[in-house]
Amino acid sequence: MTTMGWAVVIIYAVTITVVVFGLLSLAYGSHLAAPWVPSGRAEREAIAEALPVSETATVYDLGCGNGGVLFALLDRHPGVRAVGCDVAWPPLLVAAFRRLLHRRYRGLRLVWADYFRRQIGEADAVLLYALRRSYPRIMNKFSTELRPDAWVAVERWPFPGLVPAKTLRVPGGHDWFLYRGGQFRTGV
């Protein structure tokens, strides 16, 4: 085989490996909590405006995907310390490129990790999109790690057995349900 032929074989092998591992990471994220479903513009803007955080708050987005919600939050609150965490690296890579292209997003920290294994106790607010089947595990994590005054904003489905402190209705989009960290300890 010629040198050109080997180069083509190597390029195909690398491409197939990257695609397979990318798909596997997306599947693993779907298994843990939810498939990657980007929040719509209406949802991103609504929570960025309504989330009650100070300009120096630490906000985690668990399962951040391409970071769309965090970018909207940083546009509105540039002083926020934002941390996006996801196990699916293809959308996380998109977020990393966007962060590199815009100076105003330099404060965004992106973490390729399983958020069930990360400590989030420093969070003033947590953003989340997950399927209901993962809620028991998430609620357990929140009950042991979050401060009572931390905010939790979950998109689309409310937590069972908890009354949201606030419900954010998004016309033409998915609603957000806001809770306080202490609710996960008391179950109210």
Buried (B, 14 or more C-beta within 10 A) or exposed (E): EEEEEEEEEEEEEEEEEEEEEBEEBBEEBBEBBBBBBBBBEEBBBBBBEEBEBEEEBBBBBBBBBBBBBBBBBBBEBEEBBBBBBBBBBBBBBBBBEBBEEEEEBEBBBBBBEBBBEBEBEEBBBBBBBBBEEBBEEBBEBBBEBBEEEBBBBBBBBBBEEBEBBBEBEBEEBBBBBBBBBBBBEEEE
